[in-house]
């Protein structure tokens, strides 16, 4: 029946792909799926896994993805939108695997590249050799989106030339941090920077939290998993508490603000708001990634629902005659608007991604700091809005897809997964 409906289409079904993807993007997508299909580790288990087994399997899958070199620097340079294709394919395969991979590659690695300087090259080299594994520690137990009010502190001590990291109380613990529960050895940490009793606002640091050989937390670091969630249980979301934990001065990612050995603070921006605005752009990549994740998840759901509706037959116009449920007007009303919404929101996500790529390019040349700050604030607003509306749409629409498949939609084997957009 699927082939029959494709023949009956009044439009060129292949042109539907051309709206967003050129030939190179389609070839790249096929390459990704061939990798996932060719390696046994990516085969979905037939029997349920325990929480620990699922998280360990996701970590092994992440390592295999790294070995497969999914997106080289050359491919990214030739077509930056390959990154969106990659995120959507991983989302369609398994959202926990998607988060495990992109949190390290996009948030951890790219934050060091964009907010760090030459003195952080050794960390990128360790990452390239897979000697470390990272997470992005921004959200706190009592503060999420209100980033300016984060309360973890980094107080500079000019005698030891170190920053002393501290969690003042339980509400200030870093929380919901993806990759942190079991596997992260390093964290991109955002903390309030103090020198000589003066707070200079939120700044990023790259902080070692576990021994890469033993995975034991360092003295002064309290870290662990936050437990089972309503979804994405292959991802180890964790908490992080510091007890006057010292880190070297050079661990500050100093592209937008730096502290000299004697404690002198310097920044190329005229005001703290300008500096923070430039940093906001770097914080937006995660939200853009979640938007791509939402689109990938819904693409998977609507594809299953439409194909099921074309082959599942129900009551017909006369006894003994059944027709596919896609012929029912109510089924059309449920599914066609979802397809239309995907085109709208995919265009939105791609546009915001293009803006983010332009911002990253500008941040590398270090020329117009005012423009960088303005772009950072605007991209922050756009990415927040994009994340919200794409995830809302996916959460509601995925349930419509499930119900459109009747009782079969509630089978785990249907692959219409329960969608809960927890923090990653």
N, C-alpha and C positions, 0 to 999 in steps of 0.2 A: 504493500500500500504506500510506503514511503516513496518509492520510485514513481508510482502512479501520480501522487500529488505533485512531485517535482516536475513531471511532464506537463501537468495541467497549469503550472504557474504562468501568469500573464506577464511576468517580468523575468529578467535574467538573474537567476539566483546567485550567480558568481559575482555580479556587480555589487551585491550587498556587502561582500567582503572588501571590495575596492574602495568603499567609502572611507575606511580607516587604514587599510593595509595595502602596501604596494607588493610587488612580487618578491622582493627581498625579505620583507616581513613575513610573508606566508612561508617562504622557504625556511626562515629562521624558526617559525612556530613548528613546522614539521620536524626540524632537527631536534627541537626540545622534546617533542612527544616521542620521537624515535629513541632518544636516550632513556626516557622514563620506561618505555616498553621493553628495552633490550636488557635491562639489568634486573636480576631477580630481587634485589633488595627493595625495589619500588613496587613489587607486587603486593596488593592489599591482602592482609592475612584473612583466612577464612574463619578463624576462631577469635573470640574476644581477647584483648590484651589487658594485662594489669596496667595500672597507672605508670608504674616504674618501667615496665616493658615498652609501653608506647613512647615514653619520653626518651628512653635509650635508643629505640629504633629510629625516632625522628633525628636524633643526633647523628647516628650512623648514616642516615640518608643525607643529612647536610654535608657530611664529610665526602660522601660519594658525589654529590653535586659539585663540590669544590674540585674534586679530581677531574670531573668531566669538563671543566672550563666552559661553563654555560654561556658566559658573556665576556669575551676578551676586550681589552682596551681598544683594539682596532675595530671590532664590530660596533662598540659603543660610539666610537668617533664617527664611523661611517653612517650610522643610523641610531641616534640617541633613543628613539622610540622602541628599540629592541628591548629596553629595560621594562617598558610597560608590557610588552608581549610576554617577557619572561615572568613577570609577577602574575599576570593573568593565567598563564599555563600552570604555574605552581599552585595558584589558588584553586583552579579547577581540579587539580590532582589531590591536594590535601592542604587545608588551610594551616595546620600546625607546621608542616614542612615549609610552606611558604613563609611563615613568620620566622621560623628558626633561621632560614637562609637570609632573608632580606634584613632582619634586625642586625645581623652581623655585617653583611656586605654593604647595605645601604646606610644604616644609621651609625654603626660603629666606625667602619672604615672610612666612609665618605665624610663624616664629621671631623675625623682627624685630618683628612686631606684639605678640607675647606676652612677649618678653624685653627688648625695647627700650622707650624712653620718647619723650616729645615731641621730643627732640633728634634723633631718627632719622626724623622725618616726611619730611624731604627725600629720603631714600633710597627710601621708599615711593612718593613722588611720581615719582621717576626711574623706578622700576619700573613704575608705572602708565602712564607714557609710553613704555615699552619702550626706555628709553635704556641699561639695564643688564641683565645676565643673571647669575643666581646659582647657587651650589652650596652644599653642606653638608659642610664639612671637619671631620669628627670622627675617623674611623678612621685609625690609623697603621699602618705596615708591621708593627710588632711588637705592636700593641695594637688590638683591635677592641672586643669587648664589655666588657673591663675598662677602662672609661672613666677611672676615678680615677687610673690609672697612665699616662695620656697624658703625653708628654714634651716636646712643643712648648712653648716658654716665651714669656711676654709680660712683660718687665721694665720697670717704669715709671721714666722719667727725669724728675725734677721740674724740671730746668733747661730742657729742650726741651719739657716737658709732652707727651711722646709715649711710647707703648709701643714697645719694641724687640722685634720678633718674631724668634725664632731657632729653627732646627732643630739640636739638639746633635749628632746623628749620623744615619747613613742609616736606622737602625731607627725613628727618630722622624719620618720624612717622612710627610706625609698621603698616604694611599694608598687606591685603590678609589673615589675621590670622583667620583660621577656628575655629568656636565656640565662637569667640570674640564678634560678632555683638550684640547678645542679652543675651546669657546665661552664659558665663564664669565668674566665681567669682575670679579665680586665673590664673596667666599666668606664664609659663616658659619663662623668659625674658633673651635675650642675649644682653649684653651691654658692652661697653668698660670700664674696671675697672681702676680707678685712685686712687692712694694713694700718698700723699705728692707731688702732681704735676707730678707724673710719671704714664704713661699708661702701664698697664700690659697685654693689649689685651682683646679679647672678653671672657667674663665669663657668666655663667648661674646663674640666680636668680629665686627663686619662689616668686611671687609678688601678694599680694591680690589687686584686682582692683575694685571689687564690694562687697557690703554688701550681704552675702548669704541669708538674710531674705527679704530684700527689692529690691535687684538687682540694687540699686542706686550706681553710681560710687563714690568712695572716693574723698575727696578734693585733688586736685593736679593731678587727673586723668581725661583725656578726652577720651571717648570711644564711639564707635557707629558702625553701620552696613554700609558697602560700597555700598549697593544697589543691584538691580537686575543684574544677570549675564546671560551669554548665556547657562548656564547649572548648575546643582547642586544647584538649588535655595532653596532646603530644608536645606542647610547649611548656617549658618549666618557668612559669612566672614566679618571681621571688621577691624577698624583702632584703634590705641592706641597712645596717646600723653601724655607725663609727663611734669608737670610744677613744677620742683624742689620738687618732691614727695619723702618723706623720708621712708625708710624701714629698719628694724633691720639688724644688721650685720650678724646675723645667717641665714638670708634669702639667703645668698650666698650659692649655691650648691658647697661644698668645697672639693670634693674628689680630684680634680686635682689642686686646688689652694685655699689658704685661707688668710684671713686678721685677725690679732689679734686685741685685743681691742685698743692697742696703735697705730694701723695703720701699723704695720709691715706685709709685704707680704711674704708668703712662698708657695713653691710648691715642690713636690717630683721629678719634672722633671728638667733636667739640663739646658734646653733651652726652650724659649717660643714656638718655633716651635714644640718641642716634646710634650709639654703640649697641644697645639692646635691640633696636630695630634691625640692624644688620645681622645680629645673631638669630633673630626670629626666622629669617629665611632658611637658615640651616636646620632649624627645628621643624620645618614644614615638610621635609622629605618623607617622614613617617606618615603624615596625614595623606599625602599624595599616594603613598604606597597602599594605605588602607582603602582609598577610593578605588584603586586598581583591583585590590583584593575583592571588594564588594562586587565589582563588575564581573570579575572572573567567576565568582560563586554563582551569581544570578545567570550568567551565560550558561553555566552547567545545568542549573535547575530548569530554565525555560527550554533548553534543547531537549532534555529528557521529557518534559511535560508535553511539548508539541509532538515529538515523535511517538510518545505513548498514545496521545489522542488520535493520531493518524492510523494506528494499528489496532487500538482497542475498539471493539464493536459493541453496540448496545441496541436498544429497541429501534425498530425500523417502522416504516409507514404502514406495513401490513404484516400479518402473522408469518413467521418463518423467514423474514427479511431483517437483517441487522445492518446498521450503518456505523461508520467510525464516529466517535464522539466529537471529533473536530468539526463535524457537520452541524452540531448543535449550536444554536446562536449564543446561548449563554456561555458555552465553552470558548467561543470566539471572543466574546466580551471580556472574559477573564484573561486570556493569554495574549491577544494581539496588542493591547496597551502596554503589556510588560515588555514585549519586543521593541515597541516604539520608545519606551523609556530608556532602554539600554542604548539606543542610538544617541539620545539626547545626553545622557550622563557620561557616555564614553567620550563624546566630543568635549564635554566640560572637563573631564579628567585629563584628557590629552592636552587641552589648552593650558591648564594649570601646570602640567608637567613641562610643557615647552617654556613657560614663564620661569619655572624653577631652574631649568637647564640654563636659561639666559642669565639668571641670577648667579649661578655657580660660576659661569664663565667670567662674569664681571668681578666676582670676589677674588678671582685668581690674579687679575691684572693690577689691583690695588690703586686704581686711578681716582675715580669719583666716589668718595666715601659718602657724600650726601645722597647721591643717587642709589648707592648700595643700601643705605639705611631706609630710604623711602620704598625701594623695591621689596626689601625684607618685610616691612610692615604690611605692604599690600598683598604679597604672596601668603603671608601668615593668615590674613583675613580670608583670602580666596580658598586656601587649602582647608581651613576650618569649616567653611561653608560647604565646600565640595565633599569633604568627609561626611558631614552630617547628612546631607540629602541623599548621597549615594547609599549609605548604610541603612538609612530609614527605608528607602525604596527597596533595597534588597531584602531586608528583614520581612517586610510585609509581602512583597511579591513572591518570595520563596515559599511562603505558606500557601499562597494561591496556587503555585505550581504543585505543591504536595497534595492539596485537596483536589486539584484537577485530575490527579492520577488515582483518585478513590482510595480504597484501602491499601492498594499496592504502594502508594506514596509514603506510607508509614513503615514500610520494610527498610531495614538498613541496606539491603541489597539494591534498593532503588537508586541509591547514591544521591538522593535529595537530602542533603545533610541538614541537621538542625543548625540554624544560623544564629549565633549570639556574638555580637561584636564587643567582646571584652577588650580591655586594654592589652596591647602587646608590647 
